Each structure stands twice: as structure tokens, then as C-alpha cells.
Amino acid sequence: MKKTNGKRHFYSSEGTFYAIGLNYKKADAEIRGHFSISETAQQSILAAAKAKRISSLSLLSTCNRTELYGFADDASQLIHLLCEHTQGTIEEFEQVAYVYKNEAAVAHIFKVGTGLNSQILGDFEIISQLRIGFKRSKKLGLLNSYMERLGNAVIQASKRIKNETEISTGATSVSFAAVQYIMARVPYVSEKNILLFGIGKIGRNTCENLIKHTKNEHITLINRTKVKAEKIAGKFNLVVKEYANIQSEIAQSDVLIVATGAQNPTISKELLYLKKPLLILDLSIPKNVSPNVSENPMVTLVHLDELSKMTDATLAHRQSQIPKAHAIISEIEAEFNTWAQNRSFAPTLKALKNKLSAIKEGEIDNQRKKISDFNEEQAEILSNRIIQKITTHFANHLKSEQINPHESAELLRNVFQLNDGNHE
């Protein structure tokens, strides 16, 4: 571990900790779509990471961001992993991406997991996706103690912010923003015909919010795999129709919500034979609705990027809660960084203790031979206490903000010729 420009950085035999990715701030929906990681691609990336002996890696891919968190010798290892298993290129990534390491990476994950870095402030859906990614990695043996502890700390911060602040007031997710948009612009919404095409996570959440807030009993669900649609419909008491009927179902609809998760558009102007206005909400990344639908004068097309920019009367109040959220994050993040610092010292201090113990054993053995009435028991007690005091003194020294702990630990290793497996 070393201290640079007032920031402590962590080193281990596993490499440096990185967070790399891109999000809605610099990458539009099309570019984000290039780097979207499908379920199959996620498995492939993790398998490739194991093959490359990357010790710990977790993935996050949502409509608004794609990120990789893990240990590597260099950030380029993670960037290549991402680009090799998505449609994005390294050149494209470099134009819109960010790369954080060590404490900066930790700070970034806290902001993401608590919804402070989301398009809609306080989006608490993100933490469940982060949790799923960490669980998947742990199951595959790709989650070391550092990242597991970090994941638990971020989850703890998210829970506290949700319970102790009002940052979730109003539209805190794209799915709820979609419902707000529909309710604000479609009169008598409870009587309208709503068609949900696809059962991606946002689509399911939107459906649940629609039922809860609009009391609409005219919601129809279509999915390419009807069995999956029927499973979801059973939870919400929806009508399921065959994919073959999609054209006629669209013609009868007032609102079409698209969340298919396909890599190419699934809805185009050729499917539209309309006799009344149709509001289309595309909640997919990459976009699943072709822009050519707007050529039909009866169509209003809204993409989730527009929904994410929605503001409501509670936005100012949610923003007023940010300082409280930051205070909670600072507290938990500081606890984690302290633990991480102590974790990085541990191998060196253990090696020092073992070295001193070896010296003690040799000296006691030597004195036993020289002194006829040598009190070995007292010598053991005394020398063990001295060893404990010495290692405690070094531990406190390494924790001091006044020194460069990385250089001090290196000096310690050189003076005592320690091999703790913790070199850069």
C-alpha cells in the first residue's frame, strides 16, 4: 500500500483493484447498447477471467451503465475482457469510458450502489443488480474477501440511505418514471388498452407499477416465449397473447411498452396499422423500437433516456437529501478503507512476527545450553511480550497518516528479510 497525493492505494499479490465502465453521462443509448452484456456474455467473461487467473471480478450491466469491478495487473486486462465479449470496441470504449482504481474505485461503487450516480437520483433498483453480480462471482469462486466485504458495505450503505433519508421520494427508477409519464399524458389511463411486449426487468417492474398506480385491468402481455409470459402474467393477472398476434394487438392498444432485450429493433413502422393514437415507450438497451415508427403521425415515441431526464415536484426535495446520503456513505466507506488498510498490512506483520519468533527460539535454545538453571518458561513469556509490543508498534506506525506506509512496509521487509507474498 502506498500514499500518493494524500490518497492511500492498496497493493496485493492479486493486483490492483479497478472499476472500469461507461454510463449514460457520456455514452448515448446506441453506444451503451454496444457494450450491453447479455446473460451468456456474462458467463463467458467470468469464465475467461478465471482462465486468465484474475482472482476477483464482478459485472454490472443495466440500461444505463456497464461496469466491471475486479483485481488486475492493469486496467487494460478488464477492458479487453469487456470488448472481447460485447459488440463494443476498445476505441469506442476509450472515447466514453472511465477507469478508477483503489480508493477511487471504492468511492465510485458506493455512489453507484446507493443510487447517487443514477440517471434518476436515488434509484434503489441498482443495488439488487449489484448484489446479483457479486453473488454470481462468488458462486464461481471469483470473489475475494476484499470485494465481498466491499459488496456488503455498499449494501449496508444503500439500506441506511433508504431508511434514514427521503432520497427515494418520487420517481426513483426508470420503470416508475415510465408509469408517471403514462399517467401524466394519457387521460383515463385505467380504461386504456396497454400492451407490454417483452419481460425484461424494467418491463416487469413497469408492469407492476402500472397495476399498482393505474388500477388498469386492460394490460396484455406478449413475449416471444409464451411460457415465460404466462409465468409473469400469473403473478399480475394479465392477459397473454401469442407473438403471432402482435400486429393486431398493437392496433388495439393505446400504449405500447417495449422491453424485449433484443439486440436489434423488434418494432418498426411495418407493424403499425393504426386507427387511433399510440404512445410507444421503448425501455430497452439497445433500442428495440426503430426510429421509423415516428413516420406514422399517430405515434408518439419515447425512449428511456428521455424518461430518465424526467423531473417532478419532488426532485428538489430528493436533492436536499444528498448531504445526508453522503454522510452515511463517508462513514461506511471509511470503515471499509480502514479494514482494507489493515488487511494489506497483515501479511507483513505476520511475517515479522514469525521472523522474531524464529530469532527468539534460536536465542532461547542458545541460552538453554549456556546457563544451567536457565528458566525457559519465564524467557518464553518475556520474549513473547516483547515480540507483541514490537509488532503492535510497527502496526500503529503503518496506520499513521504521517508516513508512507508502502515504503515503511517495504523497508520492514528489507531489514528483516521478510517474504510475505505482498510485493508489487
C-alpha positions as CSV (number, residue, x, y, z in Angstrom):
1,M,0.0,0.0,0.0
2,K,1.3,3.5,-0.7
3,K,0.2,7.0,-0.2
4,T,0.1,9.3,-3.2
5,N,-1.3,12.9,-3.3
6,G,-3.0,12.3,0.1
7,K,-4.7,9.1,-1.1
8,R,-3.8,5.6,0.1
9,H,-3.6,2.9,-2.5
10,F,-3.8,-0.8,-2.0
11,Y,-1.5,-3.4,-3.5
12,S,-1.6,-7.2,-3.1
13,S,-0.4,-10.3,-4.9
14,E,-3.8,-10.2,-6.7
15,G,-3.0,-6.9,-8.4
16,T,-4.7,-3.5,-8.2
17,F,-8.4,-3.0,-7.7
18,Y,-10.2,-1.4,-10.6
19,A,-13.7,-0.2,-11.6
20,I,-14.0,0.3,-15.4
21,G,-17.1,1.1,-17.5
22,L,-19.3,3.6,-19.2
23,N,-22.7,5.1,-18.4
24,Y,-25.4,7.5,-19.6
25,K,-23.3,10.6,-18.9
26,K,-21.1,10.3,-21.9
27,A,-22.4,7.3,-23.8
28,D,-25.8,7.5,-25.6
29,A,-28.2,4.6,-25.8
30,E,-26.7,3.3,-29.0
31,I,-23.1,3.1,-27.6
32,R,-24.4,1.7,-24.3
33,G,-26.1,-1.0,-26.4
34,H,-22.8,-2.0,-28.0
35,F,-21.4,-2.7,-24.5
36,S,-24.5,-4.3,-23.1
37,I,-23.6,-7.7,-21.6
38,S,-26.1,-10.5,-22.2
39,E,-26.6,-13.3,-19.7
40,T,-24.5,-15.6,-22.0
41,A,-21.8,-12.9,-22.3
42,Q,-21.6,-12.5,-18.6
43,Q,-20.9,-16.2,-18.1
44,S,-18.3,-16.0,-20.9
45,I,-16.5,-13.0,-19.3
46,L,-16.3,-14.7,-15.9
47,A,-15.0,-17.9,-17.4
48,A,-12.4,-16.0,-19.4
49,A,-11.4,-14.2,-16.2
50,K,-10.8,-17.5,-14.4
51,A,-8.7,-18.7,-17.4
52,K,-6.6,-15.6,-17.2
53,R,-6.1,-16.1,-13.5
54,I,-7.9,-12.9,-12.5
55,S,-8.6,-13.5,-8.8
56,S,-11.8,-11.5,-8.4
57,L,-14.3,-9.9,-10.8
58,S,-17.9,-8.8,-10.8
59,L,-20.1,-7.4,-13.6
60,L,-22.9,-4.8,-13.7
61,S,-24.9,-4.3,-16.9
62,T,-28.1,-2.2,-16.9
63,C,-29.9,0.0,-19.3
64,N,-27.8,3.0,-18.1
65,R,-24.4,1.5,-17.5
66,T,-21.9,-1.3,-18.0
67,E,-19.2,-1.8,-15.4
68,L,-16.5,-4.3,-14.4
69,Y,-15.0,-4.4,-10.9
70,G,-12.0,-6.5,-10.2
71,F,-8.3,-7.1,-9.5
72,A,-5.9,-6.9,-12.4
73,D,-2.3,-6.1,-13.1
74,D,-3.5,-3.3,-15.4
75,A,-6.9,-1.9,-16.3
76,S,-6.4,-3.0,-19.9
77,Q,-7.0,-6.6,-18.9
78,L,-10.6,-5.8,-17.8
79,I,-11.2,-3.5,-20.8
80,H,-10.1,-6.3,-23.2
81,L,-12.4,-8.8,-21.4
82,L,-15.3,-6.4,-21.9
83,C,-14.7,-5.7,-25.6
84,E,-14.0,-9.3,-26.5
85,H,-17.4,-10.4,-25.3
86,T,-19.6,-7.4,-26.4
87,Q,-20.1,-5.5,-29.7
88,G,-18.1,-2.6,-28.5
89,T,-14.5,-1.8,-29.5
90,I,-11.6,-0.6,-27.4
91,E,-11.5,2.7,-29.4
92,E,-15.2,3.3,-28.8
93,F,-14.7,2.5,-25.1
94,E,-11.9,4.9,-24.7
95,Q,-14.0,7.8,-26.0
96,V,-16.7,7.5,-23.4
97,A,-15.3,5.4,-20.6
98,Y,-13.9,5.9,-17.1
99,V,-11.3,3.9,-15.2
100,Y,-11.0,4.2,-11.4
101,K,-8.5,2.3,-9.2
102,N,-8.1,1.5,-5.5
103,E,-9.9,4.0,-3.2
104,A,-11.3,6.0,-6.2
105,A,-12.9,2.7,-7.5
106,V,-14.3,2.0,-4.0
107,A,-15.8,5.5,-3.9
108,H,-17.3,5.0,-7.3
109,I,-19.0,1.7,-6.4
110,F,-20.5,3.3,-3.3
111,K,-22.1,6.1,-5.4
112,V,-23.4,3.6,-8.0
113,G,-24.8,1.2,-5.4
114,T,-26.6,3.9,-3.4
115,G,-28.2,5.5,-6.5
116,L,-26.3,8.7,-6.3
117,N,-24.8,8.1,-9.7
118,S,-28.1,7.0,-11.4
119,Q,-29.9,9.0,-14.0
120,I,-32.8,9.2,-11.6
121,L,-31.4,10.2,-8.2
122,G,-32.0,7.5,-5.6
123,D,-32.6,4.6,-7.9
124,F,-32.7,1.7,-5.5
125,E,-33.2,-1.0,-8.2
126,I,-29.4,-0.7,-8.9
127,I,-28.4,-2.3,-5.6
128,S,-30.2,-5.5,-6.3
129,Q,-28.4,-5.8,-9.7
130,L,-25.1,-5.1,-8.0
131,R,-25.8,-7.8,-5.4
132,I,-26.7,-10.3,-8.1
133,G,-23.4,-9.7,-9.8
134,F,-21.4,-10.2,-6.7
135,K,-23.3,-13.4,-5.8
136,R,-22.7,-14.8,-9.3
137,S,-19.0,-14.2,-9.0
138,K,-18.9,-15.7,-5.5
139,K,-20.6,-18.9,-6.8
140,L,-17.9,-19.2,-9.4
141,G,-15.0,-18.6,-7.0
142,L,-14.3,-15.2,-8.4
143,L,-14.9,-13.0,-5.3
144,N,-12.1,-12.5,-2.9
145,S,-12.5,-11.3,0.7
146,Y,-11.8,-7.6,-0.3
147,M,-14.6,-7.5,-2.9
148,E,-17.1,-9.5,-0.7
149,R,-16.5,-7.1,2.1
150,L,-16.9,-4.1,-0.2
151,G,-20.2,-5.5,-1.7
152,N,-21.6,-6.0,1.8
153,A,-20.5,-2.4,2.8
154,V,-22.3,-0.9,-0.2
155,I,-25.4,-2.9,0.5
156,Q,-25.3,-1.6,4.1
157,A,-25.0,2.0,2.9
158,S,-27.9,1.6,0.5
159,K,-30.2,0.2,3.2
160,R,-29.3,3.0,5.6
161,I,-29.8,5.7,2.9
162,K,-33.2,4.2,2.0
163,N,-34.3,4.1,5.7
164,E,-32.7,7.2,7.1
165,T,-33.2,9.7,4.2
166,E,-36.0,10.7,1.8
167,I,-33.9,10.5,-1.3
168,S,-36.3,7.9,-2.8
169,T,-39.3,10.2,-2.7
170,G,-40.9,10.4,-6.2
171,A,-39.7,8.6,-9.3
172,T,-36.6,6.7,-8.2
173,S,-36.4,4.3,-11.2
174,V,-36.9,4.3,-14.9
175,S,-39.8,1.9,-14.5
176,F,-41.7,4.2,-12.2
177,A,-40.8,7.2,-14.3
178,A,-42.4,5.4,-17.3
179,V,-45.6,5.0,-15.3
180,Q,-45.5,8.6,-14.2
181,Y,-45.1,9.6,-17.8
182,I,-48.1,7.5,-18.9
183,M,-50.3,8.8,-16.1
184,A,-49.4,12.4,-16.9
185,R,-50.1,12.1,-20.6
186,V,-52.8,9.5,-21.1
187,P,-56.2,10.6,-19.9
188,Y,-58.5,7.9,-18.3
189,V,-55.5,5.6,-18.2
190,S,-57.3,3.0,-16.2
191,E,-59.6,2.4,-19.2
192,K,-57.0,2.3,-21.9
193,N,-55.5,-0.8,-23.6
194,I,-51.9,-1.2,-22.6
195,L,-49.6,-3.8,-24.4
196,L,-46.4,-4.9,-22.8
197,F,-44.0,-6.5,-25.3
198,G,-41.1,-8.4,-23.6
199,I,-40.5,-9.3,-20.0
200,G,-37.1,-7.7,-19.2
201,K,-36.5,-6.5,-15.6
202,I,-37.6,-2.9,-16.4
203,G,-40.6,-4.2,-18.3
204,R,-41.7,-6.4,-15.3
205,N,-41.2,-3.5,-12.9
206,T,-43.1,-1.1,-15.1
207,C,-45.9,-3.6,-15.3
208,E,-46.1,-4.0,-11.6
209,N,-46.1,-0.2,-11.1
210,L,-48.8,0.2,-13.8
211,I,-51.1,-2.2,-12.0
212,K,-50.4,-0.6,-8.6
213,H,-50.9,3.0,-9.7
214,T,-53.3,3.0,-12.6
215,K,-55.7,0.2,-11.5
216,N,-55.8,-0.8,-15.2
217,E,-57.3,-4.2,-16.0
218,H,-56.7,-4.0,-19.7
219,I,-53.0,-4.9,-19.8
220,T,-51.9,-7.5,-22.3
221,L,-48.5,-9.3,-22.3
222,I,-46.7,-10.7,-25.3
223,N,-43.3,-12.4,-25.3
224,R,-41.6,-14.5,-27.9
225,T,-41.5,-17.3,-25.4
226,K,-45.1,-17.7,-24.3
227,V,-44.3,-19.9,-21.3
228,K,-42.2,-17.2,-19.7
229,A,-45.0,-14.6,-20.4
230,E,-47.6,-16.9,-18.7
231,K,-45.4,-17.2,-15.7
232,I,-45.1,-13.5,-15.3
233,A,-48.8,-12.9,-16.1
234,G,-49.8,-15.3,-13.4
235,K,-48.4,-13.0,-10.8
236,F,-50.2,-10.0,-12.1
237,N,-53.4,-11.5,-13.5
238,L,-52.6,-10.2,-17.1
239,V,-53.9,-11.5,-20.4
240,V,-51.2,-13.3,-22.5
241,K,-51.4,-13.3,-26.3
242,E,-49.4,-15.1,-28.9
243,Y,-46.5,-13.4,-30.5
244,A,-48.1,-14.1,-33.9
245,N,-50.9,-11.7,-33.0
246,I,-48.7,-8.7,-32.2
247,Q,-49.7,-6.6,-35.1
248,S,-53.4,-6.8,-34.3
249,E,-52.8,-6.3,-30.6
250,I,-50.8,-3.1,-31.3
251,A,-53.6,-1.8,-33.5
252,Q,-56.0,-2.1,-30.5
253,S,-53.6,-0.6,-28.0
254,D,-53.3,3.0,-26.7
255,V,-50.0,2.4,-25.0
256,L,-47.2,0.0,-26.2
257,I,-44.3,-0.7,-23.7
258,V,-41.3,-2.4,-25.3
259,A,-38.8,-4.2,-23.1
260,T,-37.6,-7.2,-25.1
261,G,-33.9,-7.1,-24.6
262,A,-33.2,-7.9,-28.2
263,Q,-30.0,-6.7,-29.9
264,N,-31.9,-5.2,-32.9
265,P,-35.3,-3.4,-33.2
266,T,-38.3,-5.6,-32.7
267,I,-40.9,-2.9,-33.5
268,S,-40.9,-1.0,-36.8
269,K,-43.4,1.1,-38.9
270,E,-44.3,-2.0,-40.9
271,L,-46.1,-3.5,-37.9
272,L,-48.2,-0.4,-37.3
273,Y,-51.7,-0.3,-38.8
274,L,-53.2,2.3,-36.5
275,K,-56.7,3.9,-36.3
276,K,-56.0,5.8,-33.1
277,P,-53.0,7.5,-31.4
278,L,-50.4,5.2,-29.9
279,L,-47.8,6.1,-27.2
280,I,-44.7,3.8,-27.5
281,L,-42.3,3.6,-24.6
282,D,-39.0,1.9,-25.5
283,L,-37.4,0.8,-22.2
284,S,-34.7,-1.3,-23.9
285,I,-30.9,-1.1,-24.3
286,P,-30.1,-1.3,-27.1
287,K,-33.2,0.4,-28.6
288,N,-35.8,-2.1,-29.6
289,V,-38.1,0.3,-31.4
290,S,-37.0,1.6,-34.8
291,P,-37.0,5.4,-35.2
292,N,-39.0,4.9,-38.4
293,V,-42.2,4.4,-36.3
294,S,-42.3,8.2,-35.9
295,E,-43.1,8.4,-39.6
296,N,-46.6,7.4,-38.6
297,P,-48.4,10.6,-37.5
298,M,-50.4,8.8,-34.8
299,V,-47.2,7.6,-33.0
300,T,-45.5,9.3,-30.0
301,L,-42.2,7.6,-29.3
302,V,-40.4,8.0,-26.0
303,H,-37.1,6.2,-25.1
304,L,-35.9,5.5,-21.6
305,D,-33.2,8.2,-21.9
306,E,-36.0,10.8,-22.1
307,L,-37.8,9.2,-19.2
308,S,-34.6,9.2,-17.1
309,K,-34.4,13.0,-17.5
310,M,-37.9,13.5,-16.1
311,T,-38.2,15.8,-13.2
312,D,-41.1,16.1,-10.8
313,A,-42.2,18.2,-7.9
314,T,-40.1,16.2,-5.5
315,L,-36.8,16.5,-7.3
316,A,-35.6,19.5,-5.2
317,H,-36.5,17.6,-2.0
318,R,-34.6,14.5,-3.1
319,Q,-31.6,16.6,-3.9
320,S,-31.8,18.2,-0.4
321,Q,-31.2,14.7,1.0
322,I,-27.9,14.2,-0.8
323,P,-25.7,15.6,2.1
324,K,-27.3,13.0,4.5
325,A,-26.6,10.3,2.0
326,H,-23.0,11.4,1.6
327,A,-22.6,11.4,5.4
328,I,-23.8,7.8,5.6
329,I,-21.5,6.7,2.7
330,S,-18.5,8.5,4.2
331,E,-18.9,6.7,7.5
332,I,-19.3,3.2,6.0
333,E,-16.6,3.8,3.3
334,A,-14.1,5.0,5.9
335,E,-14.8,1.8,7.9
336,F,-14.2,-0.3,4.8
337,N,-11.0,1.6,3.9
338,T,-9.6,1.1,7.4
339,W,-10.3,-2.6,7.2
340,A,-8.6,-2.7,3.8
341,Q,-5.5,-0.9,5.1
342,N,-5.2,-3.3,8.0
343,R,-5.8,-6.3,5.6
344,S,-2.9,-5.0,3.4
345,F,-0.6,-4.8,6.5
346,A,-1.4,-8.2,7.8
347,P,0.9,-10.4,5.7
348,T,3.9,-8.2,6.5
349,L,3.1,-8.0,10.2
350,K,2.6,-11.8,10.3
351,A,5.9,-12.4,8.6
352,L,7.6,-10.0,11.0
353,K,6.1,-11.9,14.0
354,N,7.2,-15.2,12.5
355,K,10.8,-13.9,12.0
356,L,11.0,-12.5,15.5
357,S,9.7,-15.8,16.9
358,A,12.3,-17.7,14.9
359,I,15.0,-15.4,16.4
360,K,13.5,-16.0,19.9
361,E,13.6,-19.8,19.5
362,G,17.2,-19.7,18.4
363,E,18.3,-17.4,21.3
364,I,16.3,-19.4,23.9
365,D,17.9,-22.6,22.6
366,N,21.4,-21.0,22.8
367,Q,20.8,-19.7,26.4
368,R,19.5,-23.1,27.5
369,K,22.8,-24.7,26.5
370,K,24.9,-21.9,28.2
371,I,23.0,-21.4,31.5
372,S,22.5,-24.5,33.8
373,D,19.5,-23.1,35.7
374,F,18.0,-21.2,32.7
375,N,14.3,-20.5,33.3
376,E,12.9,-21.3,29.8
377,E,9.2,-20.7,30.8
378,Q,10.0,-17.1,32.0
379,A,12.1,-16.5,28.9
380,E,9.2,-17.6,26.7
381,I,6.7,-15.2,28.5
382,L,9.1,-12.3,28.4
383,S,10.2,-12.7,24.8
384,N,6.6,-13.2,23.6
385,R,5.5,-10.0,25.3
386,I,8.4,-8.1,23.7
387,I,7.5,-9.6,20.2
388,Q,3.9,-8.5,20.7
389,K,4.9,-5.0,21.7
390,I,7.3,-4.7,18.7
391,T,4.7,-5.9,16.2
392,T,2.0,-3.6,17.7
393,H,4.4,-0.6,17.5
394,F,5.0,-1.4,13.8
395,A,1.2,-1.8,13.2
396,N,0.5,1.6,14.7
397,H,3.3,3.1,12.7
398,L,2.0,1.7,9.4
399,K,-1.5,3.1,10.2
400,S,-0.2,6.6,10.7
401,E,-1.3,9.3,8.3
402,Q,2.1,11.0,8.7
403,I,4.1,8.3,6.8
404,N,4.2,6.5,3.5
405,P,3.0,3.0,4.7
406,H,4.0,1.3,1.5
407,E,7.6,2.5,1.8
408,S,7.7,1.7,5.5
409,A,6.4,-1.8,4.9
410,E,9.0,-2.3,2.1
411,L,11.8,-1.1,4.5
412,L,10.5,-3.6,7.1
413,R,10.6,-6.4,4.6
414,N,14.2,-5.5,3.6
415,V,15.6,-5.0,7.1
416,F,14.1,-8.3,8.4
417,Q,14.4,-10.1,5.0
418,L,10.7,-11.0,5.1
419,N,8.8,-12.8,2.4
420,D,5.1,-12.1,2.9
421,G,3.9,-12.5,-0.7
422,N,2.7,-8.9,-0.7
423,H,5.2,-7.2,-3.1
424,E,4.0,-5.2,-6.1
